[in-house]
Structure formats: C-alpha cells, structure tokens
C-alpha cells in the first residue's frame, strides 16, 4: 500500500554525531508528512561537549546547510540541538530561529524554543529538569528556562562527563532513572533536554510512574510544528503534551 506523502515536508538540522534525533523524528512525524535531514558540523568529535563547544556549534555558519535543506521546499525547518542555543540564552535562540526562517523561507523552531512552546501549552511553570549534559550546560539550561518564566525545582545531572557518542548511548531505562531523580513534589512536569538522548522511548513509562507530563526536546519540536501547521497527532506519539493539539 502506497503511503500518503501529500503533507508538509519538515527539514531538520542535526549535529553530525547525533544518532537518535532522526529515528525519533521519523517515529513522531505527523501522518502524511515527511522528514528530511541535513547534518551540522562545527564541533570537535573527540571533545567533551561542554558549554564552549555547544555555544560554538550554535554560533557556526549554517547558511550552506540551510541552502541544501531548502532544496526540499520544507514547510518548517527545525534546529535539532538544544544545548547549542540555550548556552547563548533566550535572545540568541529566538534570533537564530528568525534567521533560519528568513534564509529558508520556512517556519522555524529550535529545540530549546520548542521546550518553552510545549511547557506553555501545558501551562507549566515549575519543572524537574534532567539531561546528559556536563554541569555548566545544565546551569545555563536552568538560566534559559528562568528567562522564559519556568522555575526548575529539582535537577538531575548524569554524574559523569559524556562524550558526543556517550549521550546517545544512554538507554531508555537509564533515562527513566534520571527522570525519577529529577522529580519533586512541586514539579508540575519533567523536562528531559537533549535531542540525542533516548527520552521519547521512556515518556510513557515515566508519565505512568509519576502521574505528570514529560516534555522532551524531540517530542517538543514535533509538537511545535504540529501546532503551528494544525497537523494531526501520530497515533503512536507518546505523552500528555500531544493531548494539547
């Protein structure tokens, strides 16, 4: 049976060592849509991805990447690295999204900005936060959320420095455990930040255990584009967030 491919095309910019963003995007893709990827360089594969490296990725020249992804005539272009923009703060994140939209001629959402869109849709202002980042990026992530009016009441660090492949190697069970550490009685939701962490696979299990919504970077990007273009929810898309569509 031939699949329906008459819906919008979604372009995604993905760091070149990221191995989990693409399968997540394809699994969550709204019916009829297709997802198209362009890989980003601009960082050292052998370095621990600390704040300097991620900030450098966010500030790197992506004009050629945008020229290439624009070839599929996407309705939206997603910037698929959360830490690359939150390390710079809210203003940079918004300006990058605007620049991508201008150069691509498409709607644009960053991963970090999509987290805020998702939390706003859920009317969440207090969260537990977890990620596989090194500590200084987590500090910057909490500051970024605070700039957007979101208070982190509990934070769970991974407890060790993970390389560019180590973040993506965490299992869904490890992500589940990290989410439980991030929970707090005052947290209205759990935020799992990082497009290369296998958070989407753990959403349903975490929500069942904690009884509160989970918002992840990749899930939030699909939600943002679905909300903006009035797209239907994929039948297998996990999480209370998609009930807001």
C-alpha positions in Angstrom: 0.0 0.0 0.0 1.5 3.4 -1.0 1.8 5.8 1.9 0.3 9.3 1.7 3.1 11.9 1.3 0.9 14.9 0.4 1.5 16.7 3.7 4.2 19.3 4.6 7.8 18.5 4.4 9.8 19.0 7.7 13.5 19.9 7.4 15.7 19.1 10.4 19.3 20.3 11.1 21.0 17.6 13.2 24.5 17.5 14.7 26.6 15.1 12.8 27.3 12.7 15.7 23.6 12.6 16.8 22.2 9.1 16.2 18.8 9.4 17.9 17.2 12.5 16.6 16.4 11.1 13.2 14.6 7.9 14.4 12.6 9.9 16.9 11.6 12.4 14.2 10.5 9.6 11.9 8.6 7.9 14.6 6.8 11.0 15.7 6.2 12.5 12.2 2.5 13.5 11.7 0.6 11.5 9.2 1.2 12.5 5.6 4.3 14.5 6.4 7.9 13.6 5.5 11.1 14.5 7.4 14.3 15.5 5.7 17.7 15.9 7.4 20.8 18.0 7.0 23.8 17.3 9.2 25.7 20.0 11.0 29.4 20.2 11.8 31.2 22.9 13.7 32.5 21.0 16.7 35.2 18.5 17.6 34.0 14.9 17.7 36.7 14.0 20.3 36.0 16.8 22.8 33.6 16.5 25.7 30.6 18.6 24.6 30.9 21.4 27.2 29.4 24.8 27.0 32.1 26.3 24.9 31.8 23.6 22.2 28.0 23.7 22.2 28.0 27.5 22.1 30.4 27.3 19.2 28.1 25.0 17.3 25.2 27.4 17.9 27.2 30.3 16.5 28.6 28.5 13.5 27.7 29.4 9.9 24.8 27.3 8.8 24.0 29.2 5.6 25.1 26.3 3.3 23.2 23.8 5.4 20.1 26.0 5.0 20.6 26.3 1.3 20.8 22.5 1.0 17.8 21.7 3.2 15.8 24.4 1.4 16.1 22.2 -1.7 13.2 20.0 -0.5 11.0 23.1 0.0 10.2 22.5 3.6 7.2 24.0 5.4 9.3 24.2 8.5 13.0 23.8 9.5 13.8 22.5 13.0 17.2 23.3 14.6 17.9 20.0 16.3 20.4 20.8 19.1 19.0 22.1 22.4 22.3 23.0 24.1 23.7 24.9 21.1 21.2 27.7 21.6 20.3 27.6 25.3 24.0 28.1 26.1 23.6 31.6 24.5 20.3 32.5 26.1 16.8 33.4 25.1 17.6 36.3 22.8 20.1 34.3 20.7 17.7 31.3 20.5 14.9 33.5 19.1 17.2 35.3 16.7 18.6 32.1 15.3 15.0 30.8 14.7 14.2 34.0 12.9 17.4 33.9 10.8 16.7 30.3 9.8 13.1 31.3 8.8 14.4 34.2 6.7 17.1 32.1 4.9 14.9 29.0 4.3 11.6 30.7 3.6 10.0 28.3 6.1 8.7 28.3 9.6 11.5 27.6 12.1 11.7 26.2 15.6 14.7 25.5 17.7 14.8 22.5 20.2 15.2 24.9 23.1 12.5 27.2 22.0 10.2 24.2 21.4 10.5 23.2 25.0 9.1 26.5 26.0 6.2 26.2 23.5 5.4 22.8 24.9 5.5 24.0 28.6 3.3 27.0 27.7 0.8 24.7 26.0 0.7 22.6 29.2 0.5 25.8 31.4 3.6 24.5 33.3 5.8 26.9 35.3 7.6 24.5 37.7 9.6 21.6 36.4 12.1 18.9 37.3 15.0 19.0 34.8 17.4 16.3 33.6 19.9 16.0 30.8 23.1 14.2 29.8 25.0 17.5 29.7 28.1 18.4 31.7 27.2 20.6 34.7 27.9 24.0 33.3 25.4 23.5 30.4 22.8 22.4 33.0 23.4 25.7 34.8 22.8 27.5 31.5 19.7 25.4 30.8 18.2 26.4 34.1 19.0 30.0 33.5 17.4 29.8 30.0 14.2 28.3 31.4 14.2 31.0 34.1 14.4 33.7 31.4 11.2 32.1 30.0 9.4 32.1 33.3 10.0 28.4 34.1 11.3 27.5 37.6 13.5 24.4 37.9 12.6 23.0 41.4 14.7 19.8 41.0 17.7 19.0 38.8 19.3 15.6 38.0 22.8 15.5 36.5 24.1 12.4 34.8 27.0 12.4 37.2 29.8 12.0 34.7 31.1 13.7 31.5 29.7 12.0 28.5 31.3 12.4 25.0 29.5 13.1 21.8 28.5 9.5 21.5 28.0 8.8 25.2 24.9 11.0 25.4 23.2 9.0 22.7 24.3 5.7 24.2 22.2 6.1 27.4 19.4 3.5 27.4 15.7 4.4 27.8 15.9 2.6 31.2 18.8 5.0 32.2 16.7 7.9 31.0 13.8 6.7 33.1 16.0 6.5 36.2 17.3 10.0 35.5 13.7 11.3 35.2 12.8 9.9 38.6 15.8 11.7 40.1 14.5 14.9 38.6 11.1 14.6 40.2 9.9 16.8 43.0 6.5 17.3 44.7 6.4 20.8 43.4 7.4 19.9 39.9 4.4 20.0 37.5 6.3 18.2 34.7 9.6 16.7 33.9 11.8 18.2 31.2 14.3 15.9 29.5 16.7 18.1 27.4 18.9 16.8 24.6 18.0 15.7 21.1 20.4 12.8 21.2 19.1 11.3 24.5 16.6 8.4 24.1 13.9 10.2 26.0 11.0 9.7 23.7 11.1 5.9 24.3 10.8 6.5 28.0 8.0 9.1 28.0 5.0 6.7 28.6 6.8 4.8 31.4 7.8 8.0 33.2 4.3 9.5 32.9 2.7 6.3 34.2 5.1 6.2 37.2 5.0 9.9 38.1 1.5 10.9 37.0 2.7 14.1 35.4 3.6 15.2 31.9 7.1 14.7 30.4 8.5 17.1 27.8 11.5 16.1 25.7 13.4 18.1 23.1 12.4 15.9 20.1 8.8 15.5 21.2 8.5 19.3 21.8 9.8 20.1 18.3 7.2 17.8 16.6 4.6 19.3 18.9 5.6 22.9 17.9 5.4 22.2 14.2 2.1 20.2 14.6 0.6 23.1 16.5 1.8 25.7 14.0 0.6 23.9 10.9 -2.5 22.3 12.5 -1.2 18.8 11.9 -2.8 15.6 13.4 -1.0 13.6 16.1 0.8 10.5 15.1 -1.2 7.6 16.6 2.0 6.3 18.4 3.2 9.7 19.6 3.7 9.4 23.4 3.0 11.9 26.1 0.2 14.1 27.5 1.7 17.0 25.6 0.1 15.8 22.3 -3.3 15.9 24.0 -2.9 19.7 23.7 -3.2 19.6 19.9 
